[in-house]
Amino acid sequence: MTDNKELNAQYKSSLENDIISHLAKVKNLDIRSAFDIYYSSRLAQQIESGAYGIENMDYKYLVEDLIESESELFNDT
């Protein structure tokens, strides 16, 4: 039987994969660039810490918010 901690870790990993893939698609980036942008963002920190229950939000909304609120991360791409 899988415990809650393991399920949460799997869910978080899946969410991060969805965010990175969607970010790459929306911004026409290669996966590596999207990966670097995501892990440089406040969003990644918030998901890691579980702040505000943000990990329960839709990944498409989270990508939209990332693009709007952290536009400085896209200056090098």
N, CA, C and O atoms as a CHARMM CRD file, in Angstrom:
* protein
*
  308
    1    1 MET  N      0.84400  -1.19100   0.00000 PROA 1      0.00000
    2    1 MET  CA     0.00000   0.00000   0.00000 PROA 1      0.00000
    3    1 MET  C      0.88400   1.24700   0.00000 PROA 1      0.00000
    4    1 MET  O      1.88400   1.31700   0.71500 PROA 1      0.00000
    5    2 THR  N      0.50200   2.21100  -0.80100 PROA 2      0.00000
    6    2 THR  CA     1.25400   3.45300  -0.92800 PROA 2      0.00000
    7    2 THR  C      0.76100   4.45500   0.10900 PROA 2      0.00000
    8    2 THR  O     -0.44400   4.62200   0.29700 PROA 2      0.00000
    9    3 ASP  N      1.68400   5.11100   0.76900 PROA 3      0.00000
   10    3 ASP  CA     1.26400   6.08100   1.77000 PROA 3      0.00000
   11    3 ASP  C      1.07300   7.47300   1.14100 PROA 3      0.00000
   12    3 ASP  O      1.45100   7.70700  -0.00700 PROA 3      0.00000
   13    4 ASN  N      0.48800   8.37000   1.90600 PROA 4      0.00000
   14    4 ASN  CA     0.17500   9.71600   1.41700 PROA 4      0.00000
   15    4 ASN  C      1.40700  10.48000   0.97800 PROA 4      0.00000
   16    4 ASN  O      1.36600  11.21200  -0.01200 PROA 4      0.00000
   17    5 LYS  N      2.49700  10.31800   1.70100 PROA 5      0.00000
   18    5 LYS  CA     3.72000  11.04500   1.36900 PROA 5      0.00000
   19    5 LYS  C      4.21000  10.67200  -0.03400 PROA 5      0.00000
   20    5 LYS  O      4.60000  11.53800  -0.81700 PROA 5      0.00000
   21    6 GLU  N      4.18500   9.39700  -0.33100 PROA 6      0.00000
   22    6 GLU  CA     4.62200   8.91700  -1.64100 PROA 6      0.00000
   23    6 GLU  C      3.66400   9.38700  -2.73800 PROA 6      0.00000
   24    6 GLU  O      4.10300   9.79900  -3.81200 PROA 6      0.00000
   25    7 LEU  N      2.36800   9.32500  -2.47100 PROA 7      0.00000
   26    7 LEU  CA     1.38800   9.79900  -3.44800 PROA 7      0.00000
   27    7 LEU  C      1.55900  11.28900  -3.73300 PROA 7      0.00000
   28    7 LEU  O      1.49200  11.71500  -4.88600 PROA 7      0.00000
   29    8 ASN  N      1.77800  12.07700  -2.68700 PROA 8      0.00000
   30    8 ASN  CA     1.98700  13.51200  -2.86800 PROA 8      0.00000
   31    8 ASN  C      3.23500  13.78800  -3.69100 PROA 8      0.00000
   32    8 ASN  O      3.23500  14.68700  -4.53100 PROA 8      0.00000
   33    9 ALA  N      4.28700  13.03300  -3.46200 PROA 9      0.00000
   34    9 ALA  CA     5.52700  13.20900  -4.23000 PROA 9      0.00000
   35    9 ALA  C      5.30400  12.86500  -5.70100 PROA 9      0.00000
   36    9 ALA  O      5.80800  13.55900  -6.58400 PROA 9      0.00000
   37   10 GLN  N      4.55700  11.80300  -5.96600 PROA 10     0.00000
   38   10 GLN  CA     4.25800  11.42800  -7.35000 PROA 10     0.00000
   39   10 GLN  C      3.38400  12.47600  -8.01800 PROA 10     0.00000
   40   10 GLN  O      3.60700  12.82100  -9.17900 PROA 10     0.00000
   41   11 TYR  N      2.39500  12.98500  -7.30000 PROA 11     0.00000
   42   11 TYR  CA     1.52100  14.01600  -7.84000 PROA 11     0.00000
   43   11 TYR  C      2.31300  15.28000  -8.15700 PROA 11     0.00000
   44   11 TYR  O      2.13500  15.88000  -9.21600 PROA 11     0.00000
   45   12 LYS  N      3.18800  15.68200  -7.23400 PROA 12     0.00000
   46   12 LYS  CA     3.99000  16.88400  -7.43900 PROA 12     0.00000
   47   12 LYS  C      4.89800  16.72400  -8.65400 PROA 12     0.00000
   48   12 LYS  O      5.04000  17.65400  -9.44800 PROA 12     0.00000
   49   13 SER  N      5.50000  15.57800  -8.80200 PROA 13     0.00000
   50   13 SER  CA     6.36900  15.30800  -9.94600 PROA 13     0.00000
   51   13 SER  C      5.58400  15.37000 -11.25300 PROA 13     0.00000
   52   13 SER  O      6.05500  15.92800 -12.24400 PROA 13     0.00000
   53   14 SER  N      4.40100  14.80000 -11.24500 PROA 14     0.00000
   54   14 SER  CA     3.53600  14.83500 -12.43000 PROA 14     0.00000
   55   14 SER  C      3.12400  16.27100 -12.75900 PROA 14     0.00000
   56   14 SER  O      3.11400  16.66600 -13.92400 PROA 14     0.00000
   57   15 LEU  N      2.78800  17.04200 -11.73600 PROA 15     0.00000
   58   15 LEU  CA     2.40300  18.43600 -11.93100 PROA 15     0.00000
   59   15 LEU  C      3.56200  19.22600 -12.53300 PROA 15     0.00000
   60   15 LEU  O      3.36900  20.00800 -13.46400 PROA 15     0.00000
   61   16 GLU  N      4.75900  19.02100 -12.00300 PROA 16     0.00000
   62   16 GLU  CA     5.91900  19.73000 -12.53700 PROA 16     0.00000
   63   16 GLU  C      6.17800  19.35300 -13.99000 PROA 16     0.00000
   64   16 GLU  O      6.50400  20.22000 -14.80100 PROA 16     0.00000
   65   17 ASN  N      6.03900  18.09100 -14.32700 PROA 17     0.00000
   66   17 ASN  CA     6.19900  17.65700 -15.72200 PROA 17     0.00000
   67   17 ASN  C      5.16200  18.31000 -16.62500 PROA 17     0.00000
   68   17 ASN  O      5.48800  18.75900 -17.72300 PROA 17     0.00000
   69   18 ASP  N      3.91400  18.36600 -16.16700 PROA 18     0.00000
   70   18 ASP  CA     2.85500  18.99800 -16.94700 PROA 18     0.00000
   71   18 ASP  C      3.13700  20.48800 -17.15400 PROA 18     0.00000
   72   18 ASP  O      2.94300  21.01500 -18.25000 PROA 18     0.00000
   73   19 ILE  N      3.59100  21.15600 -16.10700 PROA 19     0.00000
   74   19 ILE  CA     3.89900  22.58500 -16.19700 PROA 19     0.00000
   75   19 ILE  C      5.02600  22.82100 -17.20200 PROA 19     0.00000
   76   19 ILE  O      4.91300  23.69100 -18.06600 PROA 19     0.00000
   77   20 ILE  N      6.09500  22.06400 -17.09600 PROA 20     0.00000
   78   20 ILE  CA     7.24800  22.24300 -17.98100 PROA 20     0.00000
   79   20 ILE  C      6.86300  21.95400 -19.43400 PROA 20     0.00000
   80   20 ILE  O      7.23900  22.70900 -20.33000 PROA 20     0.00000
   81   21 SER  N      6.13100  20.88900 -19.67200 PROA 21     0.00000
   82   21 SER  CA     5.70300  20.55000 -21.03400 PROA 21     0.00000
   83   21 SER  C      4.79900  21.61700 -21.61900 PROA 21     0.00000
   84   21 SER  O      4.95200  22.00500 -22.77700 PROA 21     0.00000
   85   22 HSD  N      3.85500  22.09100 -20.81700 PROA 22     0.00000
   86   22 HSD  CA     2.91800  23.11300 -21.29900 PROA 22     0.00000
   87   22 HSD  C      3.64200  24.43700 -21.52400 PROA 22     0.00000
   88   22 HSD  O      3.35700  25.13300 -22.49900 PROA 22     0.00000
   89   23 LEU  N      4.55400  24.79000 -20.66100 PROA 23     0.00000
   90   23 LEU  CA     5.33900  26.01100 -20.82300 PROA 23     0.00000
   91   23 LEU  C      6.13600  25.95100 -22.12400 PROA 23     0.00000
   92   23 LEU  O      6.18000  26.93300 -22.86600 PROA 23     0.00000
   93   24 ALA  N      6.75600  24.82900 -22.40500 PROA 24     0.00000
   94   24 ALA  CA     7.51500  24.66100 -23.64500 PROA 24     0.00000
   95   24 ALA  C      6.61300  24.83500 -24.86400 PROA 24     0.00000
   96   24 ALA  O      6.99000  25.47900 -25.84300 PROA 24     0.00000
   97   25 LYS  N      5.43100  24.25900 -24.79300 PROA 25     0.00000
   98   25 LYS  CA     4.48700  24.34600 -25.91100 PROA 25     0.00000
   99   25 LYS  C      3.98900  25.77900 -26.11600 PROA 25     0.00000
  100   25 LYS  O      3.99400  26.28000 -27.24100 PROA 25     0.00000
  101   26 VAL  N      3.56200  26.43400 -25.04600 PROA 26     0.00000
  102   26 VAL  CA     2.97900  27.76900 -25.13100 PROA 26     0.00000
  103   26 VAL  C      4.00500  28.80300 -25.58800 PROA 26     0.00000
  104   26 VAL  O      3.69000  29.67300 -26.40000 PROA 26     0.00000
  105   27 LYS  N      5.21200  28.71400 -25.07700 PROA 27     0.00000
  106   27 LYS  CA     6.25100  29.69900 -25.38700 PROA 27     0.00000
  107   27 LYS  C      7.18400  29.24400 -26.51100 PROA 27     0.00000
  108   27 LYS  O      8.16100  29.92300 -26.82600 PROA 27     0.00000
  109   28 ASN  N      6.88000  28.09500 -27.10900 PROA 28     0.00000
  110   28 ASN  CA     7.68200  27.54200 -28.20400 PROA 28     0.00000
  111   28 ASN  C      9.15800  27.42000 -27.79500 PROA 28     0.00000
  112   28 ASN  O     10.05500  27.91000 -28.48200 PROA 28     0.00000
  113   29 LEU  N      9.37600  26.75800 -26.66600 PROA 29     0.00000
  114   29 LEU  CA    10.71700  26.55500 -26.11500 PROA 29     0.00000
  115   29 LEU  C     11.08700  25.08700 -26.20100 PROA 29     0.00000
  116   29 LEU  O     10.21400  24.22100 -26.27400 PROA 29     0.00000
  117   30 ASP  N     12.37800  24.80900 -26.19100 PROA 30     0.00000
  118   30 ASP  CA    12.77100  23.41300 -26.04600 PROA 30     0.00000
  119   30 ASP  C     12.56700  23.03500 -24.57300 PROA 30     0.00000
  120   30 ASP  O     12.51900  23.90300 -23.70300 PROA 30     0.00000
  121   31 ILE  N     12.45200  21.76400 -24.31500 PROA 31     0.00000
  122   31 ILE  CA    12.14000  21.28200 -22.96600 PROA 31     0.00000
  123   31 ILE  C     13.19400  21.73800 -21.95800 PROA 31     0.00000
  124   31 ILE  O     12.85600  22.09000 -20.82800 PROA 31     0.00000
  125   32 ARG  N     14.44600  21.73600 -22.35000 PROA 32     0.00000
  126   32 ARG  CA    15.52300  22.13600 -21.42400 PROA 32     0.00000
  127   32 ARG  C     15.35700  23.58700 -20.98400 PROA 32     0.00000
  128   32 ARG  O     15.53400  23.89700 -19.80600 PROA 32     0.00000
  129   33 SER  N     15.01800  24.48500 -21.92000 PROA 33     0.00000
  130   33 SER  CA    14.80500  25.89500 -21.56900 PROA 33     0.00000
  131   33 SER  C     13.60400  26.04400 -20.64500 PROA 33     0.00000
  132   33 SER  O     13.65500  26.79400 -19.67000 PROA 33     0.00000
  133   34 ALA  N     12.53100  25.33300 -20.94900 PROA 34     0.00000
  134   34 ALA  CA    11.33500  25.38300 -20.10000 PROA 34     0.00000
  135   34 ALA  C     11.65600  24.84500 -18.70500 PROA 34     0.00000
  136   34 ALA  O     11.18800  25.38600 -17.70300 PROA 34     0.00000
  137   35 PHE  N     12.44300  23.79500 -18.64600 PROA 35     0.00000
  138   35 PHE  CA    12.87800  23.21200 -17.37500 PROA 35     0.00000
  139   35 PHE  C     13.65300  24.24700 -16.55700 PROA 35     0.00000
  140   35 PHE  O     13.37700  24.43900 -15.37300 PROA 35     0.00000
  141   36 ASP  N     14.61500  24.90900 -17.18700 PROA 36     0.00000
  142   36 ASP  CA    15.42900  25.91500 -16.50100 PROA 36     0.00000
  143   36 ASP  C     14.58000  27.08400 -16.01900 PROA 36     0.00000
  144   36 ASP  O     14.76500  27.56600 -14.90200 PROA 36     0.00000
  145   37 ILE  N     13.65600  27.53900 -16.84700 PROA 37     0.00000
  146   37 ILE  CA    12.78300  28.65100 -16.46500 PROA 37     0.00000
  147   37 ILE  C     11.91600  28.24700 -15.27600 PROA 37     0.00000
  148   37 ILE  O     11.81700  28.98100 -14.29300 PROA 37     0.00000
  149   38 TYR  N     11.29700  27.08700 -15.37200 PROA 38     0.00000
  150   38 TYR  CA    10.42800  26.64700 -14.28000 PROA 38     0.00000
  151   38 TYR  C     11.19300  26.57400 -12.96000 PROA 38     0.00000
  152   38 TYR  O     10.74100  27.11700 -11.95200 PROA 38     0.00000
  153   39 TYR  N     12.34500  25.90800 -12.96000 PROA 39     0.00000
  154   39 TYR  CA    13.08000  25.73100 -11.70900 PROA 39     0.00000
  155   39 TYR  C     13.75700  27.00800 -11.21800 PROA 39     0.00000
  156   39 TYR  O     14.28800  27.02900 -10.10800 PROA 39     0.00000
  157   40 SER  N     13.74900  28.06900 -12.01900 PROA 40     0.00000
  158   40 SER  CA    14.24000  29.38200 -11.58300 PROA 40     0.00000
  159   40 SER  C     13.11300  30.25600 -11.04700 PROA 40     0.00000
  160   40 SER  O     13.35800  31.36600 -10.57500 PROA 40     0.00000
  161   41 SER  N     11.90700  29.77200 -11.11400 PROA 41     0.00000
  162   41 SER  CA    10.73300  30.59000 -10.79600 PROA 41     0.00000
  163   41 SER  C     10.29800  30.47800  -9.33500 PROA 41     0.00000
  164   41 SER  O     10.63200  29.52800  -8.62700 PROA 41     0.00000
  165   42 ARG  N      9.54800  31.47600  -8.92400 PROA 42     0.00000
  166   42 ARG  CA     8.91900  31.43400  -7.59200 PROA 42     0.00000
  167   42 ARG  C      7.86800  30.33000  -7.54100 PROA 42     0.00000
  168   42 ARG  O      7.62600  29.73800  -6.48900 PROA 42     0.00000
  169   43 LEU  N      7.25000  30.06200  -8.68100 PROA 43     0.00000
  170   43 LEU  CA     6.24100  29.00600  -8.74500 PROA 43     0.00000
  171   43 LEU  C      6.82800  27.66700  -8.28700 PROA 43     0.00000
  172   43 LEU  O      6.19900  26.95300  -7.50500 PROA 43     0.00000
  173   44 ALA  N      8.01200  27.32500  -8.76000 PROA 44     0.00000
  174   44 ALA  CA     8.64900  26.06400  -8.35400 PROA 44     0.00000
  175   44 ALA  C      8.87500  26.03100  -6.84800 PROA 44     0.00000
  176   44 ALA  O      8.67700  25.00100  -6.20400 PROA 44     0.00000
  177   45 GLN  N      9.28800  27.15800  -6.29600 PROA 45     0.00000
  178   45 GLN  CA     9.50300  27.23900  -4.85000 PROA 45     0.00000
  179   45 GLN  C      8.19300  27.05900  -4.09100 PROA 45     0.00000
  180   45 GLN  O      8.14500  26.38100  -3.06400 PROA 45     0.00000
  181   46 GLN  N      7.13200  27.67600  -4.60900 PROA 46     0.00000
  182   46 GLN  CA     5.82700  27.57300  -3.94700 PROA 46     0.00000
  183   46 GLN  C      5.28300  26.15100  -4.00300 PROA 46     0.00000
  184   46 GLN  O      4.72000  25.66000  -3.02500 PROA 46     0.00000
  185   47 ILE  N      5.44900  25.49800  -5.12700 PROA 47     0.00000
  186   47 ILE  CA     4.98000  24.11500  -5.24400 PROA 47     0.00000
  187   47 ILE  C      5.79600  23.20900  -4.32100 PROA 47     0.00000
  188   47 ILE  O      5.24000  22.33000  -3.66200 PROA 47     0.00000
  189   48 GLU  N      7.08900  23.41700  -4.27200 PROA 48     0.00000
  190   48 GLU  CA     7.95400  22.60600  -3.40800 PROA 48     0.00000
  191   48 GLU  C      7.55900  22.74400  -1.94300 PROA 48     0.00000
  192   48 GLU  O      7.54400  21.76200  -1.20100 PROA 48     0.00000
  193   49 SER  N      7.24000  23.96900  -1.53200 PROA 49     0.00000
  194   49 SER  CA     6.90500  24.19700  -0.12200 PROA 49     0.00000
  195   49 SER  C      5.43300  23.94000   0.19100 PROA 49     0.00000
  196   49 SER  O      5.04700  23.87500   1.35800 PROA 49     0.00000
  197   50 GLY  N      4.62100  23.79700  -0.83800 PROA 50     0.00000
  198   50 GLY  CA     3.19400  23.59100  -0.62800 PROA 50     0.00000
  199   50 GLY  C      2.47700  24.86700  -0.23200 PROA 50     0.00000
  200   50 GLY  O      1.39100  24.81900   0.34700 PROA 50     0.00000
  201   51 ALA  N      3.07600  26.00500  -0.53900 PROA 51     0.00000
  202   51 ALA  CA     2.51100  27.30200  -0.16700 PROA 51     0.00000
  203   51 ALA  C      1.17200  27.54000  -0.83900 PROA 51     0.00000
  204   51 ALA  O      1.01300  27.30000  -2.03600 PROA 51     0.00000
  205   52 TYR  N      0.22100  28.01000  -0.06900 PROA 52     0.00000
  206   52 TYR  CA    -1.09300  28.45200  -0.54900 PROA 52     0.00000
  207   52 TYR  C     -1.91200  27.34700  -1.20700 PROA 52     0.00000
  208   52 TYR  O     -2.90900  27.65000  -1.86200 PROA 52     0.00000
  209   53 GLY  N     -1.53700  26.09800  -1.06400 PROA 53     0.00000
  210   53 GLY  CA    -2.25800  25.01600  -1.73200 PROA 53     0.00000
  211   53 GLY  C     -2.11300  25.08100  -3.23800 PROA 53     0.00000
  212   53 GLY  O     -2.92700  24.51900  -3.97100 PROA 53     0.00000
  213   54 ILE  N     -1.07400  25.76700  -3.70600 PROA 54     0.00000
  214   54 ILE  CA    -0.88100  26.01900  -5.13400 PROA 54     0.00000
  215   54 ILE  C     -0.71800  24.73200  -5.93800 PROA 54     0.00000
  216   54 ILE  O     -1.03100  24.69400  -7.12800 PROA 54     0.00000
  217   55 GLU  N     -0.23200  23.68700  -5.29100 PROA 55     0.00000
  218   55 GLU  CA    -0.03500  22.42700  -6.00500 PROA 55     0.00000
  219   55 GLU  C     -1.35200  21.77400  -6.41900 PROA 55     0.00000
  220   55 GLU  O     -1.35300  20.80400  -7.17800 PROA 55     0.00000
  221   56 ASN  N     -2.46700  22.30000  -5.92400 PROA 56     0.00000
  222   56 ASN  CA    -3.78100  21.75900  -6.28700 PROA 56     0.00000
  223   56 ASN  C     -4.43300  22.50000  -7.44600 PROA 56     0.00000
  224   56 ASN  O     -5.54200  22.15600  -7.85600 PROA 56     0.00000
  225   57 MET  N     -3.75900  23.50800  -7.97400 PROA 57     0.00000
  226   57 MET  CA    -4.31200  24.29100  -9.08700 PROA 57     0.00000
  227   57 MET  C     -3.99000  23.62400 -10.42200 PROA 57     0.00000
  228   57 MET  O     -3.07500  22.80700 -10.52400 PROA 57     0.00000
  229   58 ASP  N     -4.76200  23.98900 -11.43300 PROA 58     0.00000
  230   58 ASP  CA    -4.57700  23.45900 -12.77700 PROA 58     0.00000
  231   58 ASP  C     -3.23900  23.93000 -13.35400 PROA 58     0.00000
  232   58 ASP  O     -2.88400  25.10300 -13.23500 PROA 58     0.00000
  233   59 TYR  N     -2.50700  23.01900 -13.97300 PROA 59     0.00000
  234   59 TYR  CA    -1.18600  23.35600 -14.49900 PROA 59     0.00000
  235   59 TYR  C     -1.24100  24.42900 -15.59000 PROA 59     0.00000
  236   59 TYR  O     -0.30600  25.21900 -15.72100 PROA 59     0.00000
  237   60 LYS  N     -2.31800  24.46600 -16.36900 PROA 60     0.00000
  238   60 LYS  CA    -2.42600  25.48800 -17.41900 PROA 60     0.00000
  239   60 LYS  C     -2.56300  26.87800 -16.80500 PROA 60     0.00000
  240   60 LYS  O     -1.97200  27.83800 -17.29900 PROA 60     0.00000
  241   61 TYR  N     -3.32300  26.98300 -15.75300 PROA 61     0.00000
  242   61 TYR  CA    -3.44400  28.25900 -15.04200 PROA 61     0.00000
  243   61 TYR  C     -2.09100  28.64600 -14.44100 PROA 61     0.00000
  244   61 TYR  O     -1.68800  29.80700 -14.51000 PROA 61     0.00000
  245   62 LEU  N     -1.40300  27.68700 -13.86000 PROA 62     0.00000
  246   62 LEU  CA    -0.10600  27.97700 -13.24800 PROA 62     0.00000
  247   62 LEU  C      0.90700  28.45500 -14.28100 PROA 62     0.00000
  248   62 LEU  O      1.71200  29.34200 -13.99400 PROA 62     0.00000
  249   63 VAL  N      0.87600  27.87900 -15.47900 PROA 63     0.00000
  250   63 VAL  CA     1.77200  28.32600 -16.54700 PROA 63     0.00000
  251   63 VAL  C      1.42000  29.74700 -16.96900 PROA 63     0.00000
  252   63 VAL  O      2.31000  30.57900 -17.14800 PROA 63     0.00000
  253   64 GLU  N      0.13300  30.03200 -17.12900 PROA 64     0.00000
  254   64 GLU  CA    -0.30300  31.39900 -17.46600 PROA 64     0.00000
  255   64 GLU  C      0.20900  32.39000 -16.43700 PROA 64     0.00000
  256   64 GLU  O      0.75200  33.43900 -16.78500 PROA 64     0.00000
  257   65 ASP  N      0.03400  32.05200 -15.17600 PROA 65     0.00000
  258   65 ASP  CA     0.47100  32.92800 -14.09600 PROA 65     0.00000
  259   65 ASP  C      1.98900  33.09400 -14.10400 PROA 65     0.00000
  260   65 ASP  O      2.48800  34.19800 -13.88800 PROA 65     0.00000
  261   66 LEU  N      2.71200  32.03400 -14.34700 PROA 66     0.00000
  262   66 LEU  CA     4.16900  32.09200 -14.42800 PROA 66     0.00000
  263   66 LEU  C      4.60500  33.04500 -15.53500 PROA 66     0.00000
  264   66 LEU  O      5.49400  33.87200 -15.33100 PROA 66     0.00000
  265   67 ILE  N      3.99000  32.93400 -16.68900 PROA 67     0.00000
  266   67 ILE  CA     4.34300  33.78700 -17.82700 PROA 67     0.00000
  267   67 ILE  C      4.05300  35.25200 -17.51700 PROA 67     0.00000
  268   67 ILE  O      4.86400  36.12700 -17.82100 PROA 67     0.00000
  269   68 GLU  N      2.90500  35.51600 -16.91900 PROA 68     0.00000
  270   68 GLU  CA     2.51400  36.89500 -16.62100 PROA 68     0.00000
  271   68 GLU  C      3.31800  37.50000 -15.47600 PROA 68     0.00000
  272   68 GLU  O      3.75100  38.64900 -15.56800 PROA 68     0.00000
  273   69 SER  N      3.52100  36.75900 -14.42000 PROA 69     0.00000
  274   69 SER  CA     4.12500  37.33700 -13.21500 PROA 69     0.00000
  275   69 SER  C      5.65400  37.30100 -13.20300 PROA 69     0.00000
  276   69 SER  O      6.28500  38.02700 -12.43600 PROA 69     0.00000
  277   70 GLU  N      6.24100  36.47000 -14.03900 PROA 70     0.00000
  278   70 GLU  CA     7.70400  36.35100 -14.01900 PROA 70     0.00000
  279   70 GLU  C      8.28100  36.49800 -15.42000 PROA 70     0.00000
  280   70 GLU  O      9.10800  35.69700 -15.85600 PROA 70     0.00000
  281   71 SER  N      7.83400  37.52700 -16.11000 PROA 71     0.00000
  282   71 SER  CA     8.26300  37.75200 -17.49500 PROA 71     0.00000
  283   71 SER  C      9.77200  37.93800 -17.61500 PROA 71     0.00000
  284   71 SER  O     10.34100  37.68200 -18.67600 PROA 71     0.00000
  285   72 GLU  N     10.42700  38.38000 -16.54000 PROA 72     0.00000
  286   72 GLU  CA    11.87800  38.58200 -16.59300 PROA 72     0.00000
  287   72 GLU  C     12.63300  37.28000 -16.85100 PROA 72     0.00000
  288   72 GLU  O     13.76800  37.31500 -17.32600 PROA 72     0.00000
  289   73 LEU  N     12.03500  36.15500 -16.55500 PROA 73     0.00000
  290   73 LEU  CA    12.68000  34.86700 -16.79900 PROA 73     0.00000
  291   73 LEU  C     12.76200  34.53600 -18.28500 PROA 73     0.00000
  292   73 LEU  O     13.53700  33.66900 -18.68900 PROA 73     0.00000
  293   74 PHE  N     11.96500  35.22300 -19.09400 PROA 74     0.00000
  294   74 PHE  CA    11.90000  34.91900 -20.52800 PROA 74     0.00000
  295   74 PHE  C     12.76500  35.86400 -21.36100 PROA 74     0.00000
  296   74 PHE  O     12.76300  35.76300 -22.58800 PROA 74     0.00000
  297   75 ASN  N     13.48800  36.75900 -20.74500 PROA 75     0.00000
  298   75 ASN  CA    14.30900  37.70600 -21.49500 PROA 75     0.00000
  299   75 ASN  C     15.45700  37.04900 -22.23400 PROA 75     0.00000
  300   75 ASN  O     15.88200  37.54400 -23.27800 PROA 75     0.00000
  301   76 ASP  N     15.96100  35.95100 -21.71600 PROA 76     0.00000
  302   76 ASP  CA    17.10200  35.27200 -22.34100 PROA 76     0.00000
  303   76 ASP  C     16.68500  34.23700 -23.38300 PROA 76     0.00000
  304   76 ASP  O     17.53800  33.66000 -24.05700 PROA 76     0.00000
  305   77 THR  N     15.37900  33.99800 -23.51900 PROA 77     0.00000
  306   77 THR  CA    14.93300  32.95100 -24.44600 PROA 77     0.00000
  307   77 THR  C     14.51300  33.53700 -25.75800 PROA 77     0.00000
  308   77 THR  O     14.10700  32.80400 -26.66000 PROA 77     0.00000
